[in-house]
Amino acid sequence: MGWLSRWWTPRQEPAAPAARQTQAASPAPPAHPAPPVAAPPAPGPAVLPAPPALPWLVGHGAARRAQATAGEQQLLTELDTILTEPVFPENLLPRAANLIPQLIALLRQTDLPTAEIASRVARDAVLSAEVLRLADSPYYRGQDPVRNLEQAVGRIGEWGLQQVIARVILKPIYQGSRGPWSTRAASRQWLYSEALAQHAAALADASGQPPFDAYLAGMLHGTGWIVVLHLADRDGLALDAAPTEDFCEVLEDRVHRLFGQAAQRWEITPGFTAFARAAHRHGPTDGTHALSPVLQDARRLCMDELQAG
């Protein structure tokens, strides 16, 4: 896990190096700064190899060229059964059912007067600490340190506050299971989701799309993986750390559809809900929603960084 820790250490700072450099060269921060995330990637090759099916095991061997094993086939069969059900089983994502309403309720408060927002944020120690940390980061700080929570809320603005709220509220979703596969992947899957959200938001903003919709898509896309791991743990499936090629190809599609099936019910924002519906119906190669290629490009960025780490 050392290679992953080394790669992720810079990512713990919310402001990306490119954004900080741009800020340092400017006389004053913009009124509504772009998301503090990495810059959009340079154009890549037209066809990229499919990323490994288990992102937390990148660097531990490529997929074998063989048919799916018995354990892999059993898992895929269960996933296909879930995808045909008219209602997503709540027990597969138990924490989401409690946390998503909290997220929606807090997001509805981001257009209140700054003093009132600060007062409500102050009721949650973790949320307060994250708001202060972001406001005092190099990207937002400027020359003066933050003196209080109200100043911090005013400095990061609605977009910064939305990021903090989503990150704080949604993190426990990735800590809900304690089975062997889920435990092994939990912390790394959360870090992967954070990076995916940041890349997606930056790419969306650069293409004129709502960055928060893309941020939510990246932050919550890993719920598809949570379902996969939950089923593998529950059924005691024998899955290899080096998955077969057939399994990788099919599982990427199923994970994306599972995310869409669960997320389309949450209705956090209209744009996010529309993207989730498209994901459920059409899979990761969907061309009907503008956020689909954004998330695909963000995933390639994350996988490239993991493999280079």
JOPE-V912411 format. One line per field, one symbol per residue. ss: DSSP state (H for helix, E for strand, - for the rest). phi: phi as a letter, one per 30 degrees, with the letter a starting at -180 (. if undefined). burial: # if it has 16 or more other C-alpha atoms within 10 Angstrom, else .. A space follows every 10 residues. Layout:
ss: ???
phi: ???
burial: ???
This chain:
ss: -HHHHHHHHH HH----HHHH HHHHH----- ---------- ---------- ----HHH--- ---E-----H HHHHHHHHHH HHHH-----H HHHHHHHHHH HHHHHHH--- ---HHHHHHH H---HHHHHH HHHHH--HHH H-------HH HHHHHHHHHH HHHHHHHHHH HHHHH----H HHHHHHHHHH HHHHHHHHHH HHHHHH---- HHHHHHHHHH --HHHHHHHH HHHHH----- ---EHHHHHH HHHHHHHHHH HHH------H HHHHHHHHHH HH-------H HHHHHHHHHH HHHHHHHH-
phi: .deddddded ddddcdeddd dddddcdadd dbddedbdde ddecddbcdd dedcddcejc jddddadedd dddddddddd dddcddbddd ddbddddcdd edddddddcd cdeedddddd dddcdddddd dddddcdedc diccddcadd ddddddiddd ddddeddddd ededbdcbdd ddddcedddd dddddddddd ddddddcicd ddeddddddc dddddededd ddddciddcd dcdddddedd dedddddded ddddddhdbe dddddddddd dcidceccbd dddddddddd ddddddddd
burial: ...#...#.. #.#####.## ..#.....#. ....###### .......... ########.. .##....##. ##..##..#. ..#....#.. .##.##...# ..##.##..# ...#..##.. ##....##.# ########## ##...#..## ########## #######.## #.#####... ###.##.### ########## #####...## ########## ########## ###...#... .#######.. ########## ####.#.#.. ########## .###.#..#. ########## ###..##..
